[in-house]
Amino acid sequence: EQIDRATWQLSWALPDGHQARYQLRSEAGAGPLALLQLIQFQLPARIFIVEPNSPPAAAKPARRPQP
């Protein structure tokens, strides 16, 4: 949901009944959704891992396409 001109909030229910909220904020430009216009930027399929003892996912740097 859009909070104001520069802030969006994502919310979802967790398995334990609590509510998770994540806010995206931008100070200039097209707002937080401008991130989607970055080259090869993708939102992760899952942000939180809820299985116990799961190893963290390896971070991968973005690669710029060769001209």
Jmol script that loads the backbone (N, CA, C; Angstrom):
load data "model"
ATOM      1  N   GLU A   1       0.840  -1.177   0.000  1.00  0.00           N
ATOM      2  CA  GLU A   1       0.000   0.000   0.000  1.00  0.00           C
ATOM      3  C   GLU A   1       0.886   1.241   0.000  1.00  0.00           C
ATOM      4  N   GLN A   2       0.417   2.295  -0.634  1.00  0.00           N
ATOM      5  CA  GLN A   2       1.172   3.539  -0.674  1.00  0.00           C
ATOM      6  C   GLN A   2       0.846   4.346   0.577  1.00  0.00           C
ATOM      7  N   ILE A   3       1.901   4.737   1.314  1.00  0.00           N
ATOM      8  CA  ILE A   3       1.745   5.513   2.546  1.00  0.00           C
ATOM      9  C   ILE A   3       1.696   7.003   2.228  1.00  0.00           C
ATOM     10  N   ASP A   4       2.641   7.469   1.426  1.00  0.00           N
ATOM     11  CA  ASP A   4       2.679   8.852   0.957  1.00  0.00           C
ATOM     12  C   ASP A   4       3.367   8.847  -0.405  1.00  0.00           C
ATOM     13  N   ARG A   5       3.730  10.024  -0.912  1.00  0.00           N
ATOM     14  CA  ARG A   5       4.313  10.091  -2.254  1.00  0.00           C
ATOM     15  C   ARG A   5       5.638   9.355  -2.372  1.00  0.00           C
ATOM     16  N   ALA A   6       6.342   9.166  -1.268  1.00  0.00           N
ATOM     17  CA  ALA A   6       7.664   8.549  -1.322  1.00  0.00           C
ATOM     18  C   ALA A   6       7.757   7.210  -0.596  1.00  0.00           C
ATOM     19  N   THR A   7       6.685   6.756   0.026  1.00  0.00           N
ATOM     20  CA  THR A   7       6.761   5.552   0.860  1.00  0.00           C
ATOM     21  C   THR A   7       5.701   4.528   0.483  1.00  0.00           C
ATOM     22  N   TRP A   8       6.150   3.286   0.345  1.00  0.00           N
ATOM     23  CA  TRP A   8       5.257   2.143   0.118  1.00  0.00           C
ATOM     24  C   TRP A   8       5.482   1.152   1.239  1.00  0.00           C
ATOM     25  N   GLN A   9       4.438   0.458   1.651  1.00  0.00           N
ATOM     26  CA  GLN A   9       4.555  -0.548   2.705  1.00  0.00           C
ATOM     27  C   GLN A   9       4.019  -1.886   2.204  1.00  0.00           C
ATOM     28  N   LEU A  10       4.816  -2.932   2.396  1.00  0.00           N
ATOM     29  CA  LEU A  10       4.398  -4.300   2.105  1.00  0.00           C
ATOM     30  C   LEU A  10       4.095  -4.974   3.432  1.00  0.00           C
ATOM     31  N   SER A  11       3.008  -5.712   3.518  1.00  0.00           N
ATOM     32  CA  SER A  11       2.637  -6.406   4.755  1.00  0.00           C
ATOM     33  C   SER A  11       2.194  -7.817   4.414  1.00  0.00           C
ATOM     34  N   TRP A  12       2.488  -8.739   5.309  1.00  0.00           N
ATOM     35  CA  TRP A  12       2.001 -10.101   5.153  1.00  0.00           C
ATOM     36  C   TRP A  12       1.948 -10.768   6.514  1.00  0.00           C
ATOM     37  N   ALA A  13       1.077 -11.786   6.595  1.00  0.00           N
ATOM     38  CA  ALA A  13       0.901 -12.530   7.844  1.00  0.00           C
ATOM     39  C   ALA A  13       1.978 -13.601   7.951  1.00  0.00           C
ATOM     40  N   LEU A  14       2.548 -13.733   9.137  1.00  0.00           N
ATOM     41  CA  LEU A  14       3.551 -14.757   9.410  1.00  0.00           C
ATOM     42  C   LEU A  14       2.863 -16.007   9.958  1.00  0.00           C
ATOM     43  N   PRO A  15       3.525 -17.170   9.857  1.00  0.00           N
ATOM     44  CA  PRO A  15       2.914 -18.411  10.349  1.00  0.00           C
ATOM     45  C   PRO A  15       2.521 -18.360  11.830  1.00  0.00           C
ATOM     46  N   ASP A  16       3.224 -17.545  12.628  1.00  0.00           N
ATOM     47  CA  ASP A  16       2.904 -17.480  14.059  1.00  0.00           C
ATOM     48  C   ASP A  16       1.780 -16.488  14.370  1.00  0.00           C
ATOM     49  N   GLY A  17       1.164 -15.911  13.327  1.00  0.00           N
ATOM     50  CA  GLY A  17       0.052 -14.995  13.527  1.00  0.00           C
ATOM     51  C   GLY A  17       0.441 -13.527  13.582  1.00  0.00           C
ATOM     52  N   HIS A  18       1.718 -13.223  13.699  1.00  0.00           N
ATOM     53  CA  HIS A  18       2.167 -11.831  13.703  1.00  0.00           C
ATOM     54  C   HIS A  18       2.129 -11.265  12.284  1.00  0.00           C
ATOM     55  N   GLN A  19       2.148  -9.965  12.186  1.00  0.00           N
ATOM     56  CA  GLN A  19       2.147  -9.268  10.906  1.00  0.00           C
ATOM     57  C   GLN A  19       3.547  -8.723  10.636  1.00  0.00           C
ATOM     58  N   ALA A  20       4.101  -8.999   9.466  1.00  0.00           N
ATOM     59  CA  ALA A  20       5.396  -8.430   9.077  1.00  0.00           C
ATOM     60  C   ALA A  20       5.133  -7.241   8.160  1.00  0.00           C
ATOM     61  N   ARG A  21       5.891  -6.171   8.375  1.00  0.00           N
ATOM     62  CA  ARG A  21       5.752  -4.968   7.540  1.00  0.00           C
ATOM     63  C   ARG A  21       7.128  -4.535   7.070  1.00  0.00           C
ATOM     64  N   TYR A  22       7.216  -4.160   5.806  1.00  0.00           N
ATOM     65  CA  TYR A  22       8.467  -3.701   5.219  1.00  0.00           C
ATOM     66  C   TYR A  22       8.157  -2.420   4.470  1.00  0.00           C
ATOM     67  N   GLN A  23       8.894  -1.341   4.781  1.00  0.00           N
ATOM     68  CA  GLN A  23       8.644  -0.064   4.118  1.00  0.00           C
ATOM     69  C   GLN A  23       9.782   0.277   3.170  1.00  0.00           C
ATOM     70  N   LEU A  24       9.421   0.736   1.973  1.00  0.00           N
ATOM     71  CA  LEU A  24      10.367   1.219   0.970  1.00  0.00           C
ATOM     72  C   LEU A  24      10.173   2.722   0.873  1.00  0.00           C
ATOM     73  N   ARG A  25      11.264   3.468   0.944  1.00  0.00           N
ATOM     74  CA  ARG A  25      11.160   4.926   0.882  1.00  0.00           C
ATOM     75  C   ARG A  25      12.233   5.473  -0.043  1.00  0.00           C
ATOM     76  N   SER A  26      11.881   6.494  -0.797  1.00  0.00           N
ATOM     77  CA  SER A  26      12.813   7.151  -1.704  1.00  0.00           C
ATOM     78  C   SER A  26      12.706   8.656  -1.508  1.00  0.00           C
ATOM     79  N   GLU A  27      13.833   9.324  -1.541  1.00  0.00           N
ATOM     80  CA  GLU A  27      13.848  10.778  -1.349  1.00  0.00           C
ATOM     81  C   GLU A  27      13.703  11.552  -2.657  1.00  0.00           C
ATOM     82  N   ALA A  28      13.939  10.912  -3.791  1.00  0.00           N
ATOM     83  CA  ALA A  28      13.878  11.629  -5.065  1.00  0.00           C
ATOM     84  C   ALA A  28      13.500  10.664  -6.181  1.00  0.00           C
ATOM     85  N   GLY A  29      13.210  11.214  -7.328  1.00  0.00           N
ATOM     86  CA  GLY A  29      12.947  10.377  -8.491  1.00  0.00           C
ATOM     87  C   GLY A  29      11.551   9.778  -8.475  1.00  0.00           C
ATOM     88  N   ALA A  30      11.443   8.587  -9.036  1.00  0.00           N
ATOM     89  CA  ALA A  30      10.151   7.925  -9.207  1.00  0.00           C
ATOM     90  C   ALA A  30       9.693   7.175  -7.965  1.00  0.00           C
ATOM     91  N   GLY A  31      10.411   7.302  -6.868  1.00  0.00           N
ATOM     92  CA  GLY A  31      10.023   6.611  -5.646  1.00  0.00           C
ATOM     93  C   GLY A  31      10.676   5.246  -5.537  1.00  0.00           C
ATOM     94  N   PRO A  32      10.290   4.469  -4.527  1.00  0.00           N
ATOM     95  CA  PRO A  32      10.921   3.173  -4.278  1.00  0.00           C
ATOM     96  C   PRO A  32      10.823   2.197  -5.442  1.00  0.00           C
ATOM     97  N   LEU A  33       9.750   2.282  -6.216  1.00  0.00           N
ATOM     98  CA  LEU A  33       9.596   1.342  -7.320  1.00  0.00           C
ATOM     99  C   LEU A  33      10.563   1.627  -8.465  1.00  0.00           C
ATOM    100  N   ALA A  34      11.302   2.732  -8.396  1.00  0.00           N
ATOM    101  CA  ALA A  34      12.329   3.018  -9.400  1.00  0.00           C
ATOM    102  C   ALA A  34      13.417   1.948  -9.379  1.00  0.00           C
ATOM    103  N   LEU A  35      13.570   1.236  -8.257  1.00  0.00           N
ATOM    104  CA  LEU A  35      14.548   0.147  -8.184  1.00  0.00           C
ATOM    105  C   LEU A  35      14.302  -0.900  -9.255  1.00  0.00           C
ATOM    106  N   LEU A  36      13.051  -1.092  -9.624  1.00  0.00           N
ATOM    107  CA  LEU A  36      12.727  -2.104 -10.617  1.00  0.00           C
ATOM    108  C   LEU A  36      13.261  -1.747 -11.998  1.00  0.00           C
ATOM    109  N   GLN A  37      13.641  -0.492 -12.215  1.00  0.00           N
ATOM    110  CA  GLN A  37      14.174  -0.069 -13.498  1.00  0.00           C
ATOM    111  C   GLN A  37      15.680  -0.271 -13.599  1.00  0.00           C
ATOM    112  N   LEU A  38      16.325  -0.661 -12.493  1.00  0.00           N
ATOM    113  CA  LEU A  38      17.756  -0.914 -12.531  1.00  0.00           C
ATOM    114  C   LEU A  38      18.031  -2.133 -13.403  1.00  0.00           C
ATOM    115  N   ILE A  39      19.187  -2.140 -14.031  1.00  0.00           N
ATOM    116  CA  ILE A  39      19.553  -3.248 -14.906  1.00  0.00           C
ATOM    117  C   ILE A  39      19.626  -4.542 -14.109  1.00  0.00           C
ATOM    118  N   GLN A  40      18.907  -5.540 -14.546  1.00  0.00           N
ATOM    119  CA  GLN A  40      18.887  -6.885 -13.972  1.00  0.00           C
ATOM    120  C   GLN A  40      18.469  -6.922 -12.501  1.00  0.00           C
ATOM    121  N   PHE A  41      17.797  -5.901 -12.010  1.00  0.00           N
ATOM    122  CA  PHE A  41      17.336  -5.923 -10.617  1.00  0.00           C
ATOM    123  C   PHE A  41      16.127  -6.837 -10.506  1.00  0.00           C
ATOM    124  N   GLN A  42      16.132  -7.706  -9.505  1.00  0.00           N
ATOM    125  CA  GLN A  42      14.999  -8.586  -9.251  1.00  0.00           C
ATOM    126  C   GLN A  42      14.738  -8.622  -7.754  1.00  0.00           C
ATOM    127  N   LEU A  43      13.479  -8.522  -7.392  1.00  0.00           N
ATOM    128  CA  LEU A  43      13.126  -8.717  -5.993  1.00  0.00           C
ATOM    129  C   LEU A  43      13.284 -10.201  -5.676  1.00  0.00           C
ATOM    130  N   PRO A  44      13.741 -10.535  -4.477  1.00  0.00           N
ATOM    131  CA  PRO A  44      13.880 -11.955  -4.135  1.00  0.00           C
ATOM    132  C   PRO A  44      12.514 -12.625  -4.040  1.00  0.00           C
ATOM    133  N   ALA A  45      12.487 -13.908  -4.368  1.00  0.00           N
ATOM    134  CA  ALA A  45      11.238 -14.662  -4.269  1.00  0.00           C
ATOM    135  C   ALA A  45      10.808 -14.775  -2.813  1.00  0.00           C
ATOM    136  N   ARG A  46      11.793 -14.918  -1.932  1.00  0.00           N
ATOM    137  CA  ARG A  46      11.513 -14.986  -0.496  1.00  0.00           C
ATOM    138  C   ARG A  46      12.467 -14.054   0.213  1.00  0.00           C
ATOM    139  N   ILE A  47      11.944 -13.297   1.152  1.00  0.00           N
ATOM    140  CA  ILE A  47      12.785 -12.380   1.912  1.00  0.00           C
ATOM    141  C   ILE A  47      13.216 -13.020   3.214  1.00  0.00           C
ATOM    142  N   PHE A  48      12.323 -13.759   3.856  1.00  0.00           N
ATOM    143  CA  PHE A  48      12.628 -14.399   5.127  1.00  0.00           C
ATOM    144  C   PHE A  48      12.575 -15.908   4.965  1.00  0.00           C
ATOM    145  N   ILE A  49      13.487 -16.593   5.611  1.00  0.00           N
ATOM    146  CA  ILE A  49      13.489 -18.050   5.627  1.00  0.00           C
ATOM    147  C   ILE A  49      13.009 -18.471   7.009  1.00  0.00           C
ATOM    148  N   VAL A  50      11.967 -19.275   7.054  1.00  0.00           N
ATOM    149  CA  VAL A  50      11.393 -19.633   8.344  1.00  0.00           C
ATOM    150  C   VAL A  50      11.765 -21.043   8.800  1.00  0.00           C
ATOM    151  N   GLU A  51      12.422 -21.827   7.944  1.00  0.00           N
ATOM    152  CA  GLU A  51      12.830 -23.161   8.357  1.00  0.00           C
ATOM    153  C   GLU A  51      13.992 -23.048   9.338  1.00  0.00           C
ATOM    154  N   PRO A  52      13.964 -23.803  10.431  1.00  0.00           N
ATOM    155  CA  PRO A  52      15.079 -23.748  11.387  1.00  0.00           C
ATOM    156  C   PRO A  52      16.352 -24.323  10.775  1.00  0.00           C
ATOM    157  N   ASN A  53      17.475 -23.731  11.159  1.00  0.00           N
ATOM    158  CA  ASN A  53      18.805 -24.187  10.738  1.00  0.00           C
ATOM    159  C   ASN A  53      19.046 -24.123   9.234  1.00  0.00           C
ATOM    160  N   SER A  54      18.343 -23.237   8.534  1.00  0.00           N
ATOM    161  CA  SER A  54      18.583 -23.079   7.100  1.00  0.00           C
ATOM    162  C   SER A  54      19.817 -22.221   6.881  1.00  0.00           C
ATOM    163  N   PRO A  55      20.707 -22.621   5.973  1.00  0.00           N
ATOM    164  CA  PRO A  55      21.868 -21.776   5.697  1.00  0.00           C
ATOM    165  C   PRO A  55      21.423 -20.512   4.961  1.00  0.00           C
ATOM    166  N   PRO A  56      22.085 -19.382   5.204  1.00  0.00           N
ATOM    167  CA  PRO A  56      21.709 -18.152   4.495  1.00  0.00           C
ATOM    168  C   PRO A  56      22.027 -18.268   3.008  1.00  0.00           C
ATOM    169  N   ALA A  57      21.213 -17.631   2.191  1.00  0.00           N
ATOM    170  CA  ALA A  57      21.456 -17.625   0.749  1.00  0.00           C
ATOM    171  C   ALA A  57      22.657 -16.744   0.442  1.00  0.00           C
ATOM    172  N   ALA A  58      23.434 -17.138  -0.533  1.00  0.00           N
ATOM    173  CA  ALA A  58      24.606 -16.357  -0.929  1.00  0.00           C
ATOM    174  C   ALA A  58      24.157 -15.134  -1.724  1.00  0.00           C
ATOM    175  N   ALA A  59      24.729 -13.997  -1.402  1.00  0.00           N
ATOM    176  CA  ALA A  59      24.431 -12.769  -2.141  1.00  0.00           C
ATOM    177  C   ALA A  59      25.181 -12.793  -3.460  1.00  0.00           C
ATOM    178  N   LYS A  60      24.532 -12.315  -4.508  1.00  0.00           N
ATOM    179  CA  LYS A  60      25.156 -12.270  -5.828  1.00  0.00           C
ATOM    180  C   LYS A  60      25.185 -10.821  -6.298  1.00  0.00           C
ATOM    181  N   PRO A  61      26.355 -10.305  -6.647  1.00  0.00           N
ATOM    182  CA  PRO A  61      26.413  -8.927  -7.139  1.00  0.00           C
ATOM    183  C   PRO A  61      25.765  -8.814  -8.518  1.00  0.00           C
ATOM    184  N   ALA A  62      25.167  -7.672  -8.771  1.00  0.00           N
ATOM    185  CA  ALA A  62      24.579  -7.419 -10.088  1.00  0.00           C
ATOM    186  C   ALA A  62      25.692  -7.246 -11.110  1.00  0.00           C
ATOM    187  N   ARG A  63      25.460  -7.767 -12.304  1.00  0.00           N
ATOM    188  CA  ARG A  63      26.440  -7.620 -13.381  1.00  0.00           C
ATOM    189  C   ARG A  63      25.861  -6.734 -14.464  1.00  0.00           C
ATOM    190  N   ARG A  64      26.654  -5.789 -14.919  1.00  0.00           N
ATOM    191  CA  ARG A  64      26.222  -4.924 -16.007  1.00  0.00           C
ATOM    192  C   ARG A  64      26.484  -5.636 -17.327  1.00  0.00           C
ATOM    193  N   PRO A  65      25.543  -5.576 -18.261  1.00  0.00           N
ATOM    194  CA  PRO A  65      25.772  -6.210 -19.560  1.00  0.00           C
ATOM    195  C   PRO A  65      26.910  -5.525 -20.305  1.00  0.00           C
ATOM    196  N   GLN A  66      27.653  -6.314 -21.045  1.00  0.00           N
ATOM    197  CA  GLN A  66      28.756  -5.770 -21.838  1.00  0.00           C
ATOM    198  C   GLN A  66      28.191  -5.027 -23.043  1.00  0.00           C
ATOM    199  N   PRO A  67      28.800  -3.881 -23.401  1.00  0.00           N
ATOM    200  CA  PRO A  67      28.298  -3.119 -24.568  1.00  0.00           C
ATOM    201  C   PRO A  67      28.503  -3.857 -25.868  1.00  0.00           C
TER     202      PRO A  67
END
end "model"
wireframe off; spacefill off
backbone 0.3
color backbone group
